[in-house]
Amino acid sequence: MLLTKSRFALWRTTTVLLCAALLAGCGAGYVAQAARGQFAVMRARQPIERVIDQPETAPPLREQLRRAQRIRAFASQEMGLPDNAAFRSYADIGRPYVVWNVVATPELSVAPRQWCFPIVGCVAYRGYFSEVAARAHAARLAAQGDDVVVGGVPAYSTLGRTADPLLSTVVGYSELDLAALIFHELAHQVLYVPGDSAFNEAFATAVEEAGVARYAARYVDAAQLARWHRRRELRQQVTAEFSATRARLTSLYAGAMSDDGKRQGKQAELAALVVRVRDIEEAAGQPSGYGAWISTGLNNAHLASVATYYEQVPRLLALLEQECGGYLPCFYVQAAKASEGAR
């Protein structure tokens, strides 16, 4: 089984838990591709220091790896995130994404389908190291009538069970995007609630956002920080619209209307969402990152994906400020308590 995520639109980074795949009765083919993919990534690892020192290392990669070292040190020294071997090695995997995620919902539901495994519980997505395999699985679900979405994922964490490397997929990231990725994945090692994808992703996103703001204030210029804030505000506006549409469709699907009426209402809501997102982008003067989704046609699976990663973030950021005064180690404890209260 693969737990996963990608950058600004669908999955921002990813969590991959291969040990669960190897324990789960989820099909020999699925387990085999997971094992092969994980082994290939781990075999490609080299210590970051070694890659930096190699004469053949391109200067842009060398500089990115040096930034990664600074970010990694900040994560542990300033944010209380695990000080272990994760993201202290580098692996060139020779492709733009390391895994591909599949999210699916029934045609008239915004609740994502769940895949359940030992250790991690039930999750709202299924990941593959092969894009072909991911799209084949998505096609099977679509043929059964589901709404589906497939998204490439540039990075992952195994929740501390292996020494995850930094991947070549993020070589072109800005410094703050790289920091966001590393903070997010390390946050999963701090707190992970089996069976609650929405809480886990929201917690990691809240840590990511708090960490990037702190890191940027120390290490990047005001212009970069301002750009990050503008993009964050744009994302918050757009995801709020996704969430509002999801809430309205939840009510629509639960109502007494005929299925044909619900289908018409669904299309009207999704069309209106596209208009609102375009209006937000125009006002902001920049794209939101959801253009590819819009061009291929929005569906319930897109709404479910956004909900998994973002709907609980405002609540957790409020917890960080109100209960902990912005102090992250306190937040880790309080978030764990909050997750227990919700179960």
C-alpha positions as CSV (number, residue, x, y, z in Angstrom):
1,M,0.0,0.0,0.0
2,L,1.2,3.5,-0.7
3,L,0.1,6.5,1.2
4,T,0.8,9.5,-1.0
5,K,0.6,13.4,-2.0
6,S,2.0,16.2,-5.0
7,R,2.8,19.9,-5.1
8,F,0.3,22.8,-5.3
9,A,-2.8,21.2,-6.7
10,L,-3.6,17.6,-5.7
11,W,-1.0,16.1,-3.4
12,R,1.6,18.5,-2.1
13,T,4.2,15.8,-1.1
14,T,3.5,12.3,-0.2
15,T,3.6,9.6,2.5
16,V,4.5,6.2,1.3
17,L,4.4,3.3,3.7
18,L,5.8,0.2,2.0
19,C,5.9,-2.0,5.1
20,A,2.1,-1.9,5.1
21,A,2.0,-2.9,1.5
22,L,4.1,-5.9,2.2
23,L,1.8,-6.9,5.1
24,A,-1.5,-6.2,3.4
25,G,-3.6,-8.6,1.4
26,C,-4.0,-6.1,-1.4
27,G,-3.0,-8.2,-4.3
28,A,0.4,-9.7,-5.3
29,G,0.8,-7.4,-8.3
30,Y,0.3,-4.3,-6.2
31,V,2.6,-5.5,-3.5
32,A,5.3,-6.4,-6.1
33,Q,5.2,-3.0,-7.8
34,A,5.4,-1.3,-4.4
35,A,8.4,-3.4,-3.3
36,R,10.2,-2.9,-6.6
37,G,9.6,0.8,-6.5
38,Q,10.8,1.3,-3.0
39,F,13.8,-0.8,-3.5
40,A,14.9,1.2,-6.6
41,V,14.6,4.5,-4.7
42,M,16.5,3.2,-1.7
43,R,19.2,1.7,-3.9
44,A,19.8,5.1,-5.6
45,R,20.5,6.9,-2.4
46,Q,23.8,8.7,-1.8
47,P,24.8,10.9,1.2
48,I,24.1,14.5,0.3
49,E,27.7,15.5,1.3
50,R,29.1,12.9,-1.2
51,V,27.0,14.3,-4.0
52,I,28.0,17.9,-3.2
53,D,31.7,16.9,-3.3
54,Q,31.5,15.0,-6.6
55,P,33.2,17.1,-9.4
56,E,30.5,16.0,-11.9
57,T,27.6,17.4,-9.8
58,A,26.0,20.2,-11.7
59,P,26.2,23.6,-9.8
60,P,22.4,24.1,-9.6
61,L,22.1,20.7,-8.0
62,R,25.0,21.4,-5.6
63,E,23.3,24.6,-4.5
64,Q,19.9,23.0,-4.0
65,L,21.5,20.2,-1.9
66,R,23.2,22.8,0.3
67,R,19.8,24.6,0.7
68,A,18.3,21.2,1.6
69,Q,21.0,20.7,4.3
70,R,20.2,24.1,5.8
71,I,16.5,23.4,5.7
72,R,17.0,20.0,7.3
73,A,19.0,21.4,10.1
74,F,16.4,24.2,10.7
75,A,13.6,21.5,10.9
76,S,15.2,19.7,13.8
77,Q,17.0,22.6,15.6
78,E,14.2,25.2,15.3
79,M,11.0,23.3,14.8
80,G,11.5,20.2,17.0
81,L,11.1,17.8,14.1
82,P,12.9,14.5,14.1
83,D,16.7,14.6,13.9
84,N,17.3,11.4,12.0
85,A,18.6,10.2,8.7
86,A,15.5,11.3,6.7
87,F,16.3,13.7,3.8
88,R,20.1,13.6,4.5
89,S,20.7,11.5,1.3
90,Y,19.9,12.1,-2.3
91,A,18.5,9.8,-5.0
92,D,18.3,10.6,-8.8
93,I,15.3,8.5,-9.9
94,G,15.3,9.8,-13.5
95,R,11.6,10.8,-13.8
96,P,9.4,13.8,-12.8
97,Y,7.3,11.9,-10.1
98,V,8.2,9.1,-7.8
99,V,4.6,7.8,-7.5
100,W,1.1,8.4,-8.9
101,N,-2.0,8.6,-6.7
102,V,-5.5,7.5,-7.5
103,V,-8.5,9.1,-5.6
104,A,-12.0,7.9,-6.4
105,T,-15.5,8.7,-5.2
106,P,-18.9,7.3,-6.2
107,E,-20.6,9.3,-8.9
108,L,-23.0,10.9,-6.4
109,S,-20.8,11.2,-3.3
110,V,-18.0,13.5,-2.3
111,A,-16.6,10.9,0.2
112,P,-13.4,9.3,-1.1
113,R,-13.2,5.6,-1.4
114,Q,-11.0,4.0,1.3
115,W,-8.3,1.4,1.0
116,C,-7.5,-0.3,4.3
117,F,-4.2,-1.8,5.4
118,P,-2.4,-3.0,8.5
119,I,-0.5,-0.3,10.5
120,V,-1.8,2.8,8.7
121,G,-5.5,1.9,8.8
122,C,-7.8,3.2,6.0
123,V,-6.6,5.8,3.6
124,A,-8.3,8.0,1.0
125,Y,-5.9,7.3,-1.9
126,R,-3.9,4.5,-3.5
127,G,-0.5,5.1,-4.9
128,Y,1.6,3.4,-7.6
129,F,5.3,3.7,-8.6
130,S,4.1,3.2,-12.2
131,E,1.9,5.9,-13.9
132,V,0.6,3.2,-16.3
133,A,-0.5,1.0,-13.4
134,A,-2.1,4.0,-11.6
135,R,-4.1,5.0,-14.7
136,A,-5.1,1.4,-15.4
137,H,-6.5,1.2,-11.8
138,A,-8.3,4.5,-12.3
139,A,-9.8,3.3,-15.5
140,R,-11.2,0.3,-13.8
141,L,-12.8,2.4,-11.2
142,A,-14.2,4.8,-13.8
143,A,-15.6,1.9,-15.7
144,Q,-17.5,1.0,-12.6
145,G,-19.0,4.5,-12.5
146,D,-16.7,6.3,-10.1
147,D,-15.3,9.8,-10.4
148,V,-11.5,9.5,-10.4
149,V,-8.4,11.6,-10.5
150,V,-4.7,10.6,-10.9
151,G,-1.9,12.9,-9.8
152,G,1.9,12.6,-9.9
153,V,3.7,12.9,-6.6
154,P,7.2,14.3,-6.3
155,A,8.4,13.1,-2.9
156,Y,7.5,10.8,0.0
157,S,8.1,9.8,3.6
158,T,8.0,6.3,5.2
159,L,7.1,7.8,8.6
160,G,10.6,7.2,9.9
161,R,10.7,3.5,9.1
162,T,13.4,4.0,6.5
163,A,15.9,6.8,5.8
164,D,14.0,8.6,3.1
165,P,16.1,10.4,0.5
166,L,15.6,13.8,-1.1
167,L,14.7,13.0,-4.7
168,S,15.7,14.5,-8.0
169,T,12.0,15.4,-8.6
170,V,12.5,18.5,-6.4
171,V,15.8,19.8,-7.8
172,G,14.0,22.7,-9.5
173,Y,11.9,23.7,-6.5
174,S,12.3,27.2,-5.0
175,E,13.9,27.3,-1.6
176,L,10.6,27.8,0.2
177,D,8.9,25.0,-1.7
178,L,11.7,22.7,-0.8
179,A,11.4,23.8,2.9
180,A,7.7,23.1,2.7
181,L,8.2,19.6,1.4
182,I,10.8,18.7,4.0
183,F,8.8,20.2,6.9
184,H,5.6,18.4,5.8
185,E,7.2,15.0,5.5
186,L,9.0,15.2,8.8
187,A,5.8,16.3,10.5
188,H,4.2,12.9,9.5
189,Q,6.9,11.3,11.7
190,V,5.8,13.4,14.7
191,L,2.1,12.5,14.5
192,Y,0.3,10.0,12.3
193,V,-3.2,8.8,13.2
194,P,-4.0,5.4,11.5
195,G,-7.1,5.7,9.4
196,D,-7.5,9.5,9.4
197,S,-6.0,10.8,6.2
198,A,-7.7,14.2,6.5
199,F,-6.3,14.9,10.0
200,N,-2.8,13.6,9.1
201,E,-2.5,15.8,6.0
202,A,-3.9,18.8,7.7
203,F,-1.5,18.4,10.6
204,A,1.5,18.1,8.3
205,T,0.3,21.1,6.2
206,A,-0.1,23.2,9.4
207,V,3.4,22.4,10.5
208,E,4.7,23.1,7.0
209,E,3.1,26.5,6.8
210,A,4.2,27.5,10.3
211,G,7.7,26.3,9.5
212,V,8.0,28.0,6.1
213,A,7.0,31.3,7.7
214,R,9.7,31.0,10.3
215,Y,12.4,29.8,7.9
216,A,11.6,32.5,5.4
217,A,11.8,35.2,8.0
218,R,15.4,34.1,8.8
219,Y,16.8,33.1,5.4
220,V,15.1,34.6,2.4
221,D,14.5,38.2,1.3
222,A,11.3,40.1,1.8
223,A,10.3,39.7,-1.8
224,Q,10.4,35.9,-1.7
225,L,8.5,35.9,1.6
226,A,5.8,38.2,0.1
227,R,5.4,35.9,-2.9
228,W,5.0,32.9,-0.6
229,H,2.3,34.7,1.4
230,R,0.5,35.7,-1.8
231,R,0.5,32.2,-3.1
232,R,-0.7,30.9,0.2
233,E,-3.6,33.4,0.3
234,L,-4.5,32.4,-3.2
235,R,-4.5,28.7,-2.3
236,Q,-6.7,29.4,0.8
237,Q,-9.2,31.3,-1.3
238,V,-9.5,28.6,-3.9
239,T,-9.6,25.7,-1.5
240,A,-12.3,27.5,0.4
241,E,-14.4,27.5,-2.7
242,F,-13.7,23.8,-3.3
243,S,-14.8,23.1,0.3
244,A,-18.0,25.2,-0.1
245,T,-18.9,23.4,-3.2
246,R,-18.3,20.0,-1.6
247,A,-20.6,21.0,1.3
248,R,-23.4,21.9,-1.1
249,L,-23.0,18.7,-3.0
250,T,-23.0,16.7,0.2
251,S,-26.5,18.2,0.9
252,L,-27.6,17.7,-2.7
253,Y,-26.6,14.0,-2.8
254,A,-28.3,13.3,0.5
255,G,-31.6,14.8,-0.7
256,A,-34.7,13.2,-2.1
257,M,-34.1,14.4,-5.7
258,S,-33.9,11.8,-8.5
259,D,-30.4,10.7,-9.5
260,D,-30.8,12.6,-12.8
261,G,-31.7,15.7,-10.9
262,K,-28.6,15.2,-8.7
263,R,-26.4,14.8,-11.8
264,Q,-27.7,18.1,-13.2
265,G,-27.1,19.8,-9.9
266,K,-23.6,18.4,-9.7
267,Q,-22.7,19.7,-13.1
268,A,-24.1,23.1,-12.3
269,E,-22.1,23.3,-9.0
270,L,-18.9,22.3,-10.7
271,A,-19.4,24.8,-13.5
272,A,-20.0,27.5,-11.0
273,L,-16.9,26.5,-9.1
274,V,-14.8,26.9,-12.2
275,V,-16.1,30.4,-12.7
276,R,-15.3,31.3,-9.1
277,V,-11.7,29.9,-9.3
278,R,-11.1,31.8,-12.5
279,D,-12.4,35.0,-10.9
280,I,-10.0,34.5,-8.0
281,E,-7.1,33.9,-10.3
282,E,-7.9,37.0,-12.3
283,A,-8.1,39.1,-9.2
284,A,-4.8,37.7,-7.9
285,G,-3.1,38.0,-11.2
286,Q,-1.6,34.5,-11.1
287,P,-2.7,30.9,-11.6
288,S,-3.9,28.9,-8.7
289,G,-2.3,25.6,-9.7
290,Y,-5.7,23.9,-10.4
291,G,-5.7,24.7,-14.2
292,A,-5.0,21.1,-15.2
293,W,-8.0,19.9,-13.2
294,I,-10.3,22.5,-14.7
295,S,-9.2,21.8,-18.3
296,T,-9.9,18.1,-17.9
297,G,-13.2,18.6,-16.0
298,L,-13.8,18.8,-12.3
299,N,-15.4,16.0,-10.5
300,N,-16.2,14.7,-7.0
301,A,-12.7,13.1,-6.6
302,H,-11.1,16.5,-7.0
303,L,-13.3,17.9,-4.2
304,A,-12.5,14.9,-2.0
305,S,-8.7,15.4,-2.6
306,V,-8.8,19.1,-1.6
307,A,-10.8,18.2,1.5
308,T,-8.3,15.6,2.6
309,Y,-5.4,18.0,2.5
310,Y,-6.8,21.3,3.4
311,E,-10.2,21.4,5.2
312,Q,-8.9,20.9,8.7
313,V,-5.8,23.2,8.3
314,P,-7.5,26.4,9.6
315,R,-8.6,24.6,12.8
316,L,-5.2,23.2,13.5
317,L,-3.4,26.6,12.8
318,A,-5.9,28.1,15.3
319,L,-4.9,25.5,17.8
320,L,-1.2,26.3,17.2
321,E,-1.8,30.0,18.0
322,Q,-4.5,29.9,20.6
323,E,-3.3,27.0,22.7
324,C,0.4,27.2,22.1
325,G,1.2,30.8,21.2
326,G,2.9,29.5,18.0
327,Y,5.3,27.2,19.9
328,L,5.5,24.1,17.7
329,P,6.5,21.4,20.3
330,C,3.5,22.4,22.3
331,F,1.4,22.1,19.1
332,Y,2.6,18.6,18.5
333,V,1.3,17.6,21.9
334,Q,-2.0,19.4,21.6
335,A,-2.7,18.1,18.1
336,A,-2.2,14.6,19.3
337,K,-4.7,15.2,22.1
338,A,-7.1,16.7,19.6
339,S,-6.8,13.7,17.4
340,E,-7.6,11.4,20.3
341,G,-10.7,13.4,21.1
342,A,-11.9,13.1,17.6
343,R,-11.7,9.3,17.5
